[in-house]
């Protein structure tokens, strides 16, 4: 994995996924290590972020590295008209690796073709979010004891949800059965269903969240993302399509866990938070260890 870009979750093999998860478990046991001393990592966030940015910066600091970058592109030369090409060319002179979030699909791929140092995609529009996927996989493995043969429910915004798209692509290598629950306006794009057909995997689509919940090993809730809609009327129509409440979890498997990439709005009621099925805050914590693993593997120190 040394010097590899992580633009799409498909950039890594199944064996590399498992290696990242193995390293993440090591970092969870020993999160303070000085293995990135002397390395500079640039975090370029052209789009708002809390968990992703802070967990990357926590990971870098915990491993002894240094962080440069920005969280508001309006305070940089892009506000003066500087192109993404020039920004990446310039920053790659200063850093050993670039972590980038950008609202445009394909921006991370473009950056990887420009940069002289590895690019890690921290989200490009509605396209991909591979580091989130790896922490999701780590959370699934920790709670289920395996990644194979699970029933995963993906609920909410399956059209624009980059976390859903990335997780589907990764978990399709582990004999997963998928259940896609969404309003018609936010159904999973056909290209992903074609991929599952090609892989010979079973999947189901529906609109009723409660109908199949007793079957679930993982319920992956997603936020309906207002920022992805060009039509505010369409957003208002679907924004409250699904709200998971604690009483809906009665009769589900004892080991079933509820995941969410966060932030949530109201799609998981707060009465779920103290349920033994709730795992989304621990899931966010796992992001630090997984991002430690990704950075150390790409920089070749592990």
C-alpha positions as CSV (number, residue, x, y, z in Angstrom):
1,X,0.0,0.0,0.0
2,X,3.0,2.3,0.2
3,X,2.5,5.5,-1.8
4,X,-0.9,4.3,-3.1
5,X,-3.7,6.8,-3.5
6,X,-7.0,6.0,-1.8
7,X,-9.5,7.7,-4.1
8,X,-12.0,4.9,-4.4
9,X,-12.6,2.0,-2.0
10,X,-11.8,-0.2,-5.0
11,X,-8.3,1.1,-5.0
12,X,-7.6,-1.4,-2.2
13,X,-7.9,-5.2,-2.5
14,X,-9.8,-7.4,-0.1
15,X,-6.5,-8.4,1.5
16,X,-5.6,-4.7,1.9
17,X,-8.9,-4.0,3.6
18,X,-8.1,-6.8,6.1
19,X,-4.6,-5.4,6.7
20,X,-6.0,-1.9,7.4
21,X,-8.4,-3.4,9.9
22,X,-5.6,-5.4,11.5
23,X,-3.5,-2.3,11.9
24,X,-6.5,-0.4,13.3
25,X,-6.9,-3.0,16.0
26,X,-3.2,-2.5,16.9
27,X,-3.6,1.3,17.1
28,X,-6.7,0.9,19.3
29,X,-4.6,-1.1,21.7
30,X,-1.7,1.4,21.5
31,X,-2.9,4.8,20.0
32,X,0.1,6.9,21.0
33,X,3.1,6.1,18.8
34,X,5.8,8.4,17.3
35,X,6.0,6.7,13.9
36,X,5.0,9.8,11.8
37,X,7.6,12.2,13.4
38,X,9.0,14.2,10.5
39,X,6.0,13.7,8.2
40,X,3.7,16.5,7.2
41,X,0.1,15.7,6.2
42,X,-2.0,18.4,4.5
43,X,-5.8,18.4,5.2
44,X,-7.6,20.3,2.4
45,X,-11.3,20.6,3.3
46,X,-13.2,22.5,0.6
47,X,-16.4,21.3,2.2
48,X,-17.6,21.4,5.9
49,X,-16.6,18.4,8.0
50,X,-16.4,17.7,11.7
51,X,-15.7,14.0,12.4
52,X,-13.6,13.2,9.3
53,X,-11.3,16.3,9.7
54,X,-11.0,16.0,13.5
55,X,-10.3,12.2,13.4
56,X,-7.7,12.6,10.7
57,X,-6.0,15.4,12.7
58,X,-6.2,13.4,15.9
59,X,-4.7,10.4,14.1
60,X,-1.8,12.5,12.7
61,X,-1.1,14.1,16.1
62,X,-1.3,10.8,17.9
63,X,1.3,9.3,15.6
64,X,3.6,12.3,16.0
65,X,3.1,13.9,12.6
66,X,2.3,17.5,11.7
67,X,-0.8,18.9,10.1
68,X,-1.1,21.8,7.6
69,X,-4.2,22.8,5.6
70,X,-7.5,24.6,5.7
71,X,-11.1,24.1,6.7
72,X,-12.5,27.0,4.8
73,X,-11.6,27.4,1.1
74,X,-13.0,30.9,1.2
75,X,-10.0,31.9,3.2
76,X,-7.5,30.6,0.6
77,X,-6.4,31.5,-2.9
78,X,-9.3,29.5,-4.3
79,X,-11.4,32.5,-3.4
80,X,-9.2,34.5,-5.8
81,X,-9.9,32.1,-8.6
82,X,-7.0,29.6,-8.1
83,X,-7.8,26.3,-9.7
84,X,-7.8,22.9,-8.0
85,X,-5.0,22.0,-10.3
86,X,-2.8,24.8,-9.0
87,X,-3.8,24.3,-5.4
88,X,-2.8,20.6,-5.5
89,X,0.4,21.3,-7.4
90,X,1.4,23.8,-4.8
91,X,0.4,21.8,-1.7
92,X,2.1,18.7,-2.9
93,X,5.4,20.6,-2.6
94,X,4.8,21.1,1.1
95,X,3.4,17.7,2.3
96,X,4.1,14.0,2.3
97,X,0.4,13.1,1.9
98,X,-2.8,15.1,1.1
99,X,-6.2,14.4,2.7
100,X,-8.9,16.1,0.6
101,X,-12.6,16.7,0.8
102,X,-14.3,18.4,-2.1
103,X,-17.9,18.9,-3.1
104,X,-17.4,17.9,-6.8
105,X,-17.5,14.2,-7.8
106,X,-14.2,13.2,-9.4
107,X,-12.2,15.9,-7.7
108,X,-10.1,13.4,-5.7
109,X,-9.3,11.4,-8.9
110,X,-8.2,14.6,-10.6
111,X,-6.1,15.5,-7.6
112,X,-4.4,12.1,-7.7
113,X,-3.4,12.7,-11.3
114,X,-1.9,16.1,-10.4
115,X,-0.2,15.4,-7.1
116,X,3.4,14.2,-6.6
117,X,2.3,12.7,-3.2
118,X,-0.5,10.3,-2.3
119,X,-4.0,11.5,-2.1
120,X,-6.6,10.2,0.4
121,X,-10.1,11.0,-0.5
122,X,-12.1,12.3,2.5
123,X,-15.3,12.6,0.3
124,X,-15.9,13.9,-3.2
125,X,-19.5,15.0,-3.6
126,X,-22.0,12.1,-3.8
127,X,-19.3,9.8,-5.2
128,X,-17.0,8.1,-2.6
129,X,-15.9,8.2,1.0
130,X,-13.4,5.3,1.3
131,X,-11.9,6.1,4.7
132,X,-15.5,6.2,6.2
133,X,-16.0,2.8,4.6
134,X,-13.0,1.3,6.2
135,X,-14.0,2.6,9.7
136,X,-17.5,1.2,9.0
137,X,-16.0,-2.2,8.2
138,X,-13.9,-2.1,11.3
139,X,-17.1,-1.4,13.3
140,X,-18.9,-4.2,11.6
141,X,-16.1,-6.6,12.2
142,X,-15.8,-5.6,15.9
143,X,-19.5,-6.0,16.6
144,X,-20.3,-9.0,14.5
145,X,-17.0,-10.9,14.7
146,X,-16.8,-11.3,10.9
147,X,-17.4,-9.5,7.6
148,X,-18.7,-12.6,5.8
149,X,-22.3,-13.6,5.3
150,X,-24.0,-10.6,7.0
151,X,-27.4,-9.0,6.3
152,X,-26.9,-5.2,6.0
153,X,-29.8,-2.8,5.8
154,X,-29.0,0.6,4.1
155,X,-31.7,3.2,4.9
156,X,-32.4,6.7,3.7
157,X,-30.5,8.6,1.1
158,X,-29.2,5.8,-1.2
159,X,-29.0,8.0,-4.2
160,X,-26.6,10.7,-3.0
161,X,-25.1,8.9,0.0
162,X,-21.4,8.5,-0.8
163,X,-20.9,6.4,2.4
164,X,-23.5,3.9,1.1
165,X,-21.9,3.7,-2.3
166,X,-18.4,3.0,-0.9
167,X,-19.6,0.5,1.8
168,X,-21.6,-1.4,-0.8
169,X,-18.6,-1.8,-3.1
170,X,-16.4,-3.0,-0.2
171,X,-18.9,-5.3,1.4
172,X,-19.8,-6.9,-1.9
173,X,-16.5,-8.8,-1.6
174,X,-17.7,-10.5,1.6
175,X,-20.9,-12.4,0.5
176,X,-23.2,-9.8,1.9
177,X,-27.0,-9.8,1.6
178,X,-28.2,-6.2,1.2
179,X,-31.6,-4.6,2.0
180,X,-32.1,-1.1,0.5
181,X,-34.8,0.9,2.2
182,X,-35.5,4.4,0.7
183,X,-38.2,6.6,-0.8
184,X,-38.5,6.3,-4.5
185,X,-36.7,9.6,-5.1
186,X,-33.6,8.4,-3.2
187,X,-33.3,4.8,-4.5
188,X,-29.9,3.3,-5.1
189,X,-28.5,4.2,-8.6
190,X,-28.8,1.3,-11.1
191,X,-25.0,1.1,-11.5
192,X,-24.6,-0.3,-8.0
193,X,-27.3,-2.9,-8.5
194,X,-25.7,-4.0,-11.7
195,X,-22.5,-4.5,-9.8
196,X,-24.3,-6.7,-7.3
197,X,-25.9,-8.7,-10.1
198,X,-22.4,-9.2,-11.6
199,X,-21.1,-10.4,-8.2
200,X,-24.0,-12.8,-7.8
201,X,-25.2,-11.2,-4.6
202,X,-28.7,-11.2,-3.1
203,X,-30.3,-7.8,-2.5
204,X,-33.8,-6.5,-1.7
205,X,-35.4,-3.1,-2.2
206,X,-38.3,-1.6,-0.3
207,X,-39.9,1.4,1.3
208,X,-41.0,-0.2,4.7
209,X,-38.2,0.0,7.2
210,X,-40.0,-2.1,9.9
211,X,-40.9,-5.0,7.7
212,X,-37.6,-6.9,7.6
213,X,-35.7,-5.4,10.7
214,X,-35.6,-8.8,12.6
215,X,-33.4,-10.1,9.8
216,X,-30.8,-7.4,10.2
217,X,-27.2,-7.8,11.4
218,X,-26.4,-4.1,10.7
219,X,-28.8,-1.2,10.2
220,X,-26.9,1.6,8.4
221,X,-28.9,4.8,8.7
222,X,-28.1,7.8,6.6
223,X,-29.0,11.5,6.6
224,X,-31.1,13.0,3.7
225,X,-28.5,15.5,2.6
226,X,-30.0,18.9,1.9
227,X,-26.8,20.1,0.3
228,X,-27.1,17.5,-2.5
229,X,-30.5,18.7,-3.7
230,X,-31.0,21.3,-6.4
231,X,-34.8,21.3,-5.8
232,X,-35.8,22.4,-2.3
233,X,-39.3,21.1,-2.8
234,X,-37.9,17.6,-3.4
235,X,-35.8,17.8,-0.3
236,X,-38.8,18.9,1.9
237,X,-40.8,15.9,0.5
238,X,-38.3,13.3,1.6
239,X,-36.3,14.7,4.5
240,X,-38.3,12.9,7.2
241,X,-38.9,9.7,5.2
242,X,-37.5,7.5,7.9
243,X,-37.0,7.9,11.6
244,X,-35.7,5.0,13.6
245,X,-37.1,4.8,17.2
246,X,-36.2,2.5,20.0
247,X,-39.5,0.6,20.0
248,X,-38.8,-0.4,16.4
249,X,-35.8,-2.4,17.5
250,X,-37.9,-4.8,19.6
251,X,-37.5,-8.3,18.2
252,X,-34.3,-7.6,16.4
253,X,-31.2,-9.8,16.8
254,X,-29.3,-9.4,20.1
255,X,-26.1,-8.7,18.3
256,X,-27.6,-6.3,15.7
257,X,-26.0,-2.8,15.7
258,X,-27.2,0.5,14.3
259,X,-24.5,2.5,12.4
260,X,-24.6,6.0,11.0
261,X,-21.8,8.0,9.4
262,X,-23.0,11.1,11.2
263,X,-24.1,13.9,11.5
264,X,-27.6,12.8,12.1
265,X,-30.6,15.2,11.9
266,X,-33.7,13.4,13.1
267,X,-33.4,10.0,11.3
268,X,-32.3,8.3,14.5
269,X,-34.4,9.4,17.5
270,X,-32.4,10.1,20.7
271,X,-34.3,7.4,22.5
272,X,-32.1,4.9,20.5
273,X,-28.9,6.4,21.9
274,X,-28.9,4.3,25.2
275,X,-30.1,1.1,23.4
276,X,-27.6,-1.7,23.4
277,X,-28.0,-1.7,19.6
278,X,-26.7,1.8,19.2
279,X,-23.1,1.9,18.0
280,X,-22.8,5.2,16.0
281,X,-20.8,7.1,18.5
282,X,-18.3,4.2,19.1
283,X,-18.2,4.0,15.3
284,X,-17.0,7.6,15.0
285,X,-14.3,6.9,17.7
286,X,-13.1,3.9,15.6
287,X,-12.3,6.4,12.8
288,X,-9.2,7.6,14.6
289,X,-7.7,4.1,14.7
290,X,-8.6,3.3,11.1
291,X,-7.2,6.6,9.8
292,X,-4.0,5.9,11.8
293,X,-3.8,2.6,9.9
294,X,-4.5,4.2,6.5
295,X,-1.9,6.9,6.9
296,X,0.8,4.6,8.3
297,X,0.2,2.0,5.6
298,X,0.3,4.6,2.7
299,X,3.4,6.3,4.1
300,X,5.1,2.9,4.5
301,X,5.8,3.1,8.2
302,X,3.7,0.1,9.0
